[in-house]
Amino acid sequence: MERLTGKVVLITGAASGLGRVAAELFAGEGARVVVADVVDGSDAVDAITTAGGTASYTYCDVTNEDSVVSAVRHAVDTHGLLDVMYNNAGVMLSDDDDPVSTPMATYERTMDINVKGVLLGCRAAIPVMQAQGRGSIINVSSFVAHMGAATAQIAYTASKGAVLAMTREIAVIYARQGIRANALCPGPVMTPLLAKFLSDDAKRERRLVHIPMGRFGAPEEIARGALFLASDDSSWMTGQSLIIDGGITAAYVTAEG
């Protein structure tokens, strides 16, 4: 049985990467998917509809409140409701480093997209979900919200910690109104976002040595975690952090290989 039959899901940053993988998976599970992104999402929509699913694209700049409100309105106007708000859009900028070296512009841009973007998604979706009496919010945080990163990335780490804290508070505020909010915390996943930081074997091995399972995650493995949070399988779960990281946060030390 399809796990999202009839549900309407809006995914930010769904034109590519982890968001697109989730969009295709969710559609395959019966969801009506809204692909929301600042770049054209028609390829993702075509892939979904060709496979027999239902999807539409809407422009969405997560740093702009009017744009996010418009994306949520598109979902409601097109499908009549919004069951799942998946705040997936995020960045990890190449000059993000330690607290002394990271340019303030990089810190501010990271927080603008990764934190403000999530807040605006929740802000737009919650009134719709309140009117419905139900809804699931999935906010993408990271395993670095639970522990320091092996490679300095102060803006990204701070932003993901903020997302986790925000998610917990939203969960508590709206728990008795039928709205659930959970954070999805991936470990290093082999996407173009990560690949640009792994330009040589030394950088690759520096990250791999910290992963007990000895490999990077696959996008599909993260998407399946999001599917659980979106579906009724997680109906008594809110304010939680679903960590999918190959064992990183469970380990004190690991050996290479």
DRENNUDO-635906 format. One record per residue (C-alpha): residue number from 1; residue in three letters; chain; x, y, z. Coordinates in nm, 2 decimals. Layout:
<sites>
(site NUM ala A (X Y Z))
...
</sites>
This chain:
<sites>
(site 1 met A (0.00 0.00 0.00))
(site 2 glu A (0.13 0.35 -0.09))
(site 3 arg A (0.22 0.54 0.23))
(site 4 leu A (0.13 0.89 0.12))
(site 5 thr A (-0.19 0.83 -0.09))
(site 6 gly A (-0.38 1.15 -0.13))
(site 7 lys A (-0.14 1.36 0.07))
(site 8 val A (-0.02 1.70 -0.06))
(site 9 val A (0.35 1.76 0.00))
(site 10 leu A (0.54 2.08 -0.06))
(site 11 ile A (0.92 2.04 -0.08))
(site 12 thr A (1.15 2.34 -0.10))
(site 13 gly A (1.47 2.30 -0.30))
(site 14 ala A (1.31 2.01 -0.49))
(site 15 ala A (1.44 2.08 -0.84))
(site 16 ser A (1.76 1.89 -0.77))
(site 17 gly A (1.97 1.70 -0.51))
(site 18 leu A (1.81 1.55 -0.20))
(site 19 gly A (1.49 1.74 -0.26))
(site 20 arg A (1.43 1.60 -0.60))
(site 21 val A (1.50 1.24 -0.48))
(site 22 ala A (1.24 1.29 -0.21))
(site 23 ala A (0.99 1.44 -0.45))
(site 24 glu A (1.01 1.14 -0.68))
(site 25 leu A (1.00 0.89 -0.39))
(site 26 phe A (0.70 1.07 -0.23))
(site 27 ala A (0.51 1.08 -0.56))
(site 28 gly A (0.58 0.71 -0.61))
(site 29 glu A (0.41 0.66 -0.27))
(site 30 gly A (0.10 0.84 -0.38))
(site 31 ala A (0.16 1.20 -0.28))
(site 32 arg A (0.07 1.50 -0.48))
(site 33 val A (0.40 1.69 -0.48))
(site 34 val A (0.47 2.06 -0.52))
(site 35 val A (0.83 2.12 -0.64))
(site 36 ala A (0.92 2.45 -0.49))
(site 37 asp A (1.26 2.61 -0.59))
(site 38 val A (1.44 2.92 -0.71))
(site 39 val A (1.54 2.73 -1.02))
(site 40 asp A (1.32 2.57 -1.28))
(site 41 gly A (1.17 2.24 -1.15))
(site 42 ser A (1.01 2.13 -1.47))
(site 43 asp A (1.25 1.84 -1.52))
(site 44 ala A (1.16 1.70 -1.17))
(site 45 val A (0.79 1.74 -1.25))
(site 46 asp A (0.83 1.57 -1.59))
(site 47 ala A (1.01 1.28 -1.43))
(site 48 ile A (0.73 1.24 -1.17))
(site 49 thr A (0.45 1.26 -1.42))
(site 50 thr A (0.62 1.03 -1.67))
(site 51 ala A (0.64 0.77 -1.39))
(site 52 gly A (0.26 0.81 -1.33))
(site 53 gly A (0.28 1.05 -1.04))
(site 54 thr A (0.13 1.39 -0.97))
(site 55 ala A (0.34 1.70 -0.94))
(site 56 ser A (0.36 2.07 -1.01))
(site 57 tyr A (0.63 2.34 -1.00))
(site 58 thr A (0.62 2.67 -0.83))
(site 59 tyr A (0.89 2.93 -0.79))
(site 60 cys A (1.00 2.98 -0.43))
(site 61 asp A (1.28 3.19 -0.28))
(site 62 val A (1.29 3.07 0.08))
(site 63 thr A (1.45 3.39 0.20))
(site 64 asn A (1.15 3.60 0.08))
(site 65 glu A (0.83 3.57 0.28))
(site 66 asp A (0.60 3.67 0.00))
(site 67 ser A (0.75 3.40 -0.22))
(site 68 val A (0.71 3.13 0.04))
(site 69 val A (0.35 3.23 0.11))
(site 70 ser A (0.28 3.22 -0.26))
(site 71 ala A (0.43 2.87 -0.28))
(site 72 val A (0.20 2.75 0.00))
(site 73 arg A (-0.09 2.92 -0.17))
(site 74 his A (-0.01 2.74 -0.49))
(site 75 ala A (-0.03 2.40 -0.31))
(site 76 val A (-0.36 2.49 -0.15))
(site 77 asp A (-0.51 2.64 -0.46))
(site 78 thr A (-0.40 2.34 -0.67))
(site 79 his A (-0.47 2.06 -0.44))
(site 80 gly A (-0.70 2.20 -0.17))
(site 81 leu A (-0.48 2.13 0.13))
(site 82 leu A (-0.12 2.09 0.26))
(site 83 asp A (-0.04 1.78 0.45))
(site 84 val A (0.34 1.80 0.46))
(site 85 met A (0.57 2.10 0.46))
(site 86 tyr A (0.92 1.96 0.39))
(site 87 asn A (1.17 2.25 0.44))
(site 88 asn A (1.46 2.10 0.25))
(site 89 ala A (1.63 2.40 0.08))
(site 90 gly A (1.97 2.48 0.22))
(site 91 val A (2.33 2.58 0.14))
(site 92 met A (2.68 2.50 0.25))
(site 93 leu A (2.90 2.78 0.11))
(site 94 ser A (3.26 2.71 0.01))
(site 95 asp A (3.42 2.98 0.22))
(site 96 asp A (3.25 2.87 0.54))
(site 97 asp A (3.53 2.80 0.78))
(site 98 asp A (3.62 2.87 1.14))
(site 99 pro A (3.47 3.16 1.34))
(site 100 val A (3.77 3.38 1.27))
(site 101 ser A (3.81 3.31 0.90))
(site 102 thr A (3.45 3.29 0.78))
(site 103 pro A (3.33 3.61 0.61))
(site 104 met A (3.03 3.77 0.78))
(site 105 ala A (2.86 3.77 0.44))
(site 106 thr A (2.89 3.40 0.42))
(site 107 tyr A (2.75 3.36 0.78))
(site 108 glu A (2.46 3.59 0.71))
(site 109 arg A (2.38 3.42 0.37))
(site 110 thr A (2.39 3.08 0.53))
(site 111 met A (2.16 3.18 0.82))
(site 112 asp A (1.93 3.36 0.58))
(site 113 ile A (1.86 3.05 0.37))
(site 114 asn A (1.91 2.77 0.63))
(site 115 val A (1.73 2.92 0.92))
(site 116 lys A (1.51 3.21 0.80))
(site 117 gly A (1.41 2.99 0.51))
(site 118 val A (1.29 2.72 0.74))
(site 119 leu A (1.11 2.96 0.97))
(site 120 leu A (0.93 3.12 0.67))
(site 121 gly A (0.82 2.78 0.55))
(site 122 cys A (0.68 2.69 0.89))
(site 123 arg A (0.52 3.04 0.92))
(site 124 ala A (0.34 3.00 0.59))
(site 125 ala A (0.23 2.64 0.64))
(site 126 ile A (0.11 2.64 1.00))
(site 127 pro A (-0.20 2.84 0.95))
(site 128 val A (-0.31 2.61 0.67))
(site 129 met A (-0.24 2.31 0.89))
(site 130 gln A (-0.42 2.46 1.19))
(site 131 ala A (-0.73 2.51 0.97))
(site 132 gln A (-0.71 2.15 0.86))
(site 133 gly A (-0.64 2.02 1.21))
(site 134 arg A (-0.34 1.82 1.10))
(site 135 gly A (-0.01 1.84 0.93))
(site 136 ser A (0.35 1.72 0.93))
(site 137 ile A (0.65 1.96 0.92))
(site 138 ile A (0.99 1.82 0.83))
(site 139 asn A (1.28 2.05 0.87))
(site 140 val A (1.63 1.95 0.74))
(site 141 ser A (1.89 1.99 1.01))
(site 142 ser A (2.21 1.79 1.02))
(site 143 phe A (2.41 1.55 1.24))
(site 144 val A (2.64 1.85 1.31))
(site 145 ala A (2.35 2.00 1.51))
(site 146 his A (2.44 1.72 1.76))
(site 147 met A (2.82 1.74 1.75))
(site 148 gly A (3.10 1.95 1.61))
(site 149 ala A (3.20 1.89 1.25))
(site 150 ala A (3.54 1.74 1.17))
(site 151 thr A (3.59 2.01 0.90))
(site 152 ala A (3.54 2.37 1.01))
(site 153 gln A (3.21 2.51 0.88))
(site 154 ile A (3.09 2.74 1.16))
(site 155 ala A (2.80 2.90 0.97))
(site 156 tyr A (2.65 2.58 0.85))
(site 157 thr A (2.68 2.41 1.19))
(site 158 ala A (2.53 2.71 1.37))
(site 159 ser A (2.24 2.72 1.12))
(site 160 lys A (2.16 2.35 1.16))
(site 161 gly A (2.17 2.38 1.54))
(site 162 ala A (1.92 2.66 1.51))
(site 163 val A (1.69 2.45 1.29))
(site 164 leu A (1.69 2.17 1.54))
(site 165 ala A (1.60 2.40 1.83))
(site 166 met A (1.33 2.58 1.63))
(site 167 thr A (1.18 2.25 1.53))
(site 168 arg A (1.15 2.13 1.89))
(site 169 glu A (0.98 2.45 1.99))
(site 170 ile A (0.73 2.44 1.70))
(site 171 ala A (0.65 2.08 1.79))
(site 172 val A (0.57 2.17 2.15))
(site 173 ile A (0.36 2.48 2.06))
(site 174 tyr A (0.14 2.30 1.81))
(site 175 ala A (0.13 1.94 1.94))
(site 176 arg A (-0.23 1.96 2.05))
(site 177 gln A (-0.34 2.11 1.73))
(site 178 gly A (-0.26 1.80 1.52))
(site 179 ile A (0.06 1.95 1.38))
(site 180 arg A (0.38 1.75 1.41))
(site 181 ala A (0.73 1.89 1.35))
(site 182 asn A (1.05 1.68 1.33))
(site 183 ala A (1.40 1.74 1.22))
(site 184 leu A (1.58 1.52 0.97))
(site 185 cys A (1.95 1.51 1.05))
(site 186 pro A (2.15 1.35 0.77))
(site 187 gly A (2.52 1.27 0.79))
(site 188 pro A (2.75 1.32 0.49))
(site 189 val A (2.55 1.23 0.18))
(site 190 met A (2.71 1.20 -0.17))
(site 191 thr A (2.54 1.49 -0.35))
(site 192 pro A (2.68 1.77 -0.56))
(site 193 leu A (2.67 1.99 -0.24))
(site 194 leu A (2.92 1.76 -0.07))
(site 195 ala A (3.11 1.65 -0.37))
(site 196 lys A (3.25 2.00 -0.43))
(site 197 phe A (3.42 1.97 -0.09))
(site 198 leu A (3.58 1.64 -0.17))
(site 199 ser A (3.81 1.74 -0.45))
(site 200 asp A (4.09 1.51 -0.35))
(site 201 asp A (4.14 1.17 -0.17))
(site 202 ala A (4.28 1.34 0.15))
(site 203 lys A (3.96 1.54 0.20))
(site 204 arg A (3.75 1.24 0.12))
(site 205 glu A (3.93 1.02 0.37))
(site 206 arg A (3.92 1.28 0.64))
(site 207 arg A (3.54 1.26 0.64))
(site 208 leu A (3.52 0.88 0.58))
(site 209 val A (3.73 0.80 0.88))
(site 210 his A (3.46 0.94 1.11))
(site 211 ile A (3.18 0.72 0.96))
(site 212 pro A (3.17 0.38 1.13))
(site 213 met A (2.99 0.22 0.82))
(site 214 gly A (3.28 0.34 0.61))
(site 215 arg A (3.08 0.51 0.33))
(site 216 phe A (2.89 0.82 0.25))
(site 217 gly A (2.51 0.80 0.26))
(site 218 ala A (2.30 0.78 -0.06))
(site 219 pro A (2.03 1.04 -0.12))
(site 220 glu A (1.76 0.76 -0.13))
(site 221 glu A (1.85 0.67 0.23))
(site 222 ile A (1.78 1.02 0.35))
(site 223 ala A (1.46 1.04 0.14))
(site 224 arg A (1.33 0.72 0.30))
(site 225 gly A (1.37 0.88 0.65))
(site 226 ala A (1.18 1.18 0.53))
(site 227 leu A (0.91 0.95 0.39))
(site 228 phe A (0.87 0.80 0.74))
(site 229 leu A (0.83 1.15 0.90))
(site 230 ala A (0.58 1.25 0.63))
(site 231 ser A (0.37 0.94 0.66))
(site 232 asp A (0.13 0.83 0.93))
(site 233 asp A (0.39 0.57 1.03))
(site 234 ser A (0.53 0.85 1.25))
(site 235 ser A (0.20 0.96 1.39))
(site 236 trp A (0.31 0.97 1.75))
(site 237 met A (0.65 1.13 1.68))
(site 238 thr A (0.70 1.50 1.72))
(site 239 gly A (0.98 1.73 1.83))
(site 240 gln A (1.24 1.47 1.75))
(site 241 ser A (1.56 1.44 1.56))
(site 242 leu A (1.59 1.16 1.31))
(site 243 ile A (1.96 1.11 1.26))
(site 244 ile A (2.07 0.91 0.95))
(site 245 asp A (2.45 0.92 0.96))
(site 246 gly A (2.61 0.58 0.92))
(site 247 gly A (2.68 0.58 1.29))
(site 248 ile A (2.88 0.90 1.32))
(site 249 thr A (2.70 1.04 1.63))
(site 250 ala A (2.72 0.70 1.80))
(site 251 ala A (3.09 0.67 1.78))
(site 252 tyr A (3.37 0.79 2.01))
(site 253 val A (3.65 0.69 1.78))
(site 254 thr A (3.66 0.48 1.47))
(site 255 ala A (3.94 0.31 1.28))
(site 256 glu A (4.00 0.35 0.91))
(site 257 gly A (3.87 0.09 0.69))
</sites>
